[in-house]
Amino acid sequence: MSNEKQVDSGRRGLLVATCAAGSVVGLATAGALVSTFQPSERAKAAGAPVEVDIGSLNPGEMITVEWRGKPVWILKRTPDMVSSLKKTDGKVADAESKRNPEEFTPEYARNEWRSIKPEILVAVGICTHLGCSPSSKFTPGPQPSLPDDWEGGFLCPCHGSTFDMAGRVFKNKPAPDNLQVPRHMYLSDTKLVIGKDEKGEA
């Protein structure tokens, strides 16, 4: 074989090897790009909206779901729970949810019920004082650590902050704000999304 043919053969081999290597690198890069566009589980936990089916939720029942690492309560209030809010209007510190509304109460929840639908409360179950988790105290009447005229609501066991059935903090309590109502919207009568509304994700 002549020197010229040996050089051509060597070039051809080098070209094939280079193309093969380039293809592998190209595939690896494409794979990396695809995985980059897919949200990780950590990213989902950090803020992805959560869809919840509340079709089996009965009046007086509450479920807790996790959103952004926080417990979110979904309570289906009974007619008595809803009517109790008129009785607590004068006893709570921020009846109209005017304090820090952008942080704690979306515009569609700045009402007496602090909700889109009067019977459904969606609230973050974290006290606005020091971040403890309040307990549900739905039964009205005298009870330990609660006033005799208790209408039902939530009690933070850490420092005694109390909240009514709309998550509104009572006057003269350590908690400075009402419980947070996260942005949410209904997909149907039985399905809602937490962490997203008509304005987008929040």
BELUR-V22500 format. One record per residue. N is the residue number from 1. OMEGA is omega in whole degrees, -180 to 180 (none if undefined). BURIAL is # if it has 9 or more other ideal C-beta (glycine too) atoms within 8 Angstrom, else .. Layout:
N:OMEGA:BURIAL
N:OMEGA:BURIAL
//
This chain:
1:-178:.
2:178:.
3:-179:.
4:-180:.
5:178:.
6:179:#
7:179:.
8:-180:.
9:179:#
10:179:.
11:-180:.
12:180:.
13:179:.
14:180:.
15:179:.
16:-179:.
17:-180:.
18:179:.
19:-180:.
20:179:.
21:180:.
22:179:.
23:-180:.
24:179:.
25:180:.
26:179:.
27:180:.
28:180:.
29:179:.
30:179:.
31:180:.
32:-180:.
33:180:.
34:-179:.
35:179:.
36:-178:.
37:179:.
38:-179:.
39:179:.
40:177:.
41:179:.
42:180:.
43:178:#
44:-180:#
45:-177:#
46:-179:.
47:-179:.
48:178:#
49:-179:#
50:179:#
51:-176:#
52:175:#
53:-179:.
54:-177:#
55:-177:.
56:-179:.
57:-179:.
58:177:.
59:-179:.
60:-179:.
61:179:.
62:174:.
63:179:#
64:176:#
65:-179:#
66:176:.
67:-177:#
68:180:.
69:-179:.
70:174:#
71:177:#
72:179:#
73:170:#
74:-175:#
75:173:#
76:-175:#
77:174:#
78:176:.
79:179:.
80:178:.
81:179:#
82:-178:#
83:180:.
84:-177:#
85:177:#
86:-180:.
87:-178:.
88:-180:#
89:-177:#
90:-177:.
91:-178:.
92:-174:#
93:-176:#
94:-174:#
95:-176:#
96:177:.
97:-179:#
98:-180:.
99:177:#
100:-175:.
101:-178:#
102:-179:.
103:-170:.
104:-175:#
105:176:#
106:-176:.
107:-178:.
108:178:.
109:179:#
110:179:#
111:-176:.
112:-178:.
113:-174:#
114:-178:#
115:176:#
116:177:.
117:-177:.
118:-175:.
119:-177:.
120:174:#
121:174:#
122:-176:#
123:175:#
124:-176:#
125:178:#
126:-180:#
127:-178:#
128:178:#
129:-178:#
130:174:.
131:176:.
132:179:#
133:180:.
134:177:#
135:177:.
136:178:.
137:-172:#
138:-178:.
139:179:.
140:177:.
141:-178:.
142:178:.
143:178:.
144:178:.
145:-180:.
146:180:#
147:-179:.
148:-179:.
149:-179:.
150:-179:#
151:-176:#
152:-179:#
153:-175:#
154:179:#
155:174:#
156:-175:#
157:-176:.
158:-177:#
159:170:.
160:176:#
161:179:#
162:-177:#
163:179:#
164:-175:#
165:174:#
166:-179:#
167:179:#
168:-177:#
169:178:#
170:-179:#
171:175:.
172:177:.
173:-178:#
174:-179:.
175:-177:#
176:-175:.
177:172:#
178:175:#
179:-179:#
180:170:#
181:-179:#
182:175:#
183:-180:#
184:179:#
185:180:#
186:173:#
187:177:.
188:179:.
189:-175:.
190:-179:.
191:176:#
192:179:#
193:177:#
194:180:#
195:-179:#
196:173:#
197:-176:#
198:179:.
199:-178:.
200:-179:.
201:-180:.
202:none:.
//
